[in-house]
Amino acid sequence: MKSNLFVRPNLKLILLAALGIAVLQDIISNGQSETSVLTPWTAKPGNAEEELRMLIDRAENEPKPELYARISDCFRKRGDLKNAQLYMKRAIFLSEMDE
């Protein structure tokens, strides 16, 4: 009596299915963001640095919560989370002072 209970699984099919699920999950979760693994990086680093300097100069002359939030976003995109958090705290502080 041979039983089909212990049939060998098709490991190639399981591996391809797992890979497909991982790619689909990446597309769903990061497809709309700028830092997805599947989307090419199109930002120019020189322009980002120049924009960051311009925003910091404007924030020193006329401090506004929106400027500090944009500076925080620029630092977050660069991966500098410490400065991103610092500028976000400044933005929150200024917005509370405006109220």
C-alpha positions in Angstrom: 0.0 0.0 0.0 1.6 3.2 -1.2 0.3 6.4 0.4 0.5 9.8 -1.3 0.7 11.5 2.1 4.5 11.9 2.0 4.9 13.2 -1.6 8.1 15.3 -2.2 7.2 19.0 -2.5 8.2 21.0 -5.5 10.8 23.3 -4.0 11.4 25.3 -7.1 7.8 26.3 -7.3 7.8 27.2 -3.6 10.9 29.4 -4.1 9.5 31.2 -7.1 6.2 31.8 -5.3 8.1 33.2 -2.3 10.1 35.5 -4.6 7.0 36.6 -6.3 5.3 37.5 -3.0 8.4 39.4 -1.9 8.4 41.5 -5.1 4.7 42.1 -5.0 5.0 43.2 -1.3 7.8 45.6 -2.2 5.7 47.1 -5.1 2.7 47.6 -2.9 4.5 49.0 0.2 7.2 51.1 -1.5 5.9 51.5 -5.1 4.8 55.1 -4.5 7.8 56.2 -2.5 11.0 57.6 -3.9 13.3 55.0 -2.3 11.8 51.8 -3.6 14.3 49.1 -4.6 12.6 48.6 -7.9 12.4 52.3 -8.9 15.5 54.0 -10.2 17.1 56.8 -8.3 16.6 60.0 -10.3 17.5 62.7 -7.8 20.7 64.6 -8.4 22.8 64.8 -5.2 24.2 68.3 -6.1 20.7 69.8 -6.4 19.6 68.2 -3.1 22.6 69.8 -1.3 22.0 73.1 -2.9 18.3 73.0 -2.0 19.1 72.1 1.6 21.6 75.0 1.9 19.0 77.4 0.5 16.3 76.2 2.8 18.6 76.5 5.9 19.5 80.1 4.9 15.9 81.0 4.4 15.0 79.4 7.8 17.7 81.5 9.5 16.4 84.7 8.0 12.7 84.0 8.4 11.9 81.0 10.6 8.7 79.3 9.6 7.4 75.8 10.6 7.0 74.9 6.9 10.6 75.6 6.1 11.9 73.5 9.1 9.6 70.7 8.0 11.0 70.7 4.5 14.5 70.8 5.9 13.6 67.8 8.1 12.3 66.0 5.0 15.5 66.7 3.1 17.6 65.3 5.9 15.3 62.2 6.2 15.8 61.5 2.5 19.6 61.7 2.9 19.4 59.2 5.8 20.4 61.7 8.5 17.7 61.0 11.0 19.3 62.8 13.9 19.2 66.2 12.1 15.8 65.3 10.6 14.4 64.9 14.1 16.0 68.1 15.3 14.5 70.2 12.5 11.1 68.5 13.0 11.2 69.4 16.7 12.0 73.0 15.7 9.0 73.0 13.2 6.7 71.7 15.9 8.0 74.3 18.4 7.4 77.2 15.9 4.0 76.0 15.0 3.0 75.8 18.7 4.3 79.4 19.1 2.1 80.6 16.2 -1.0 79.3 17.8 
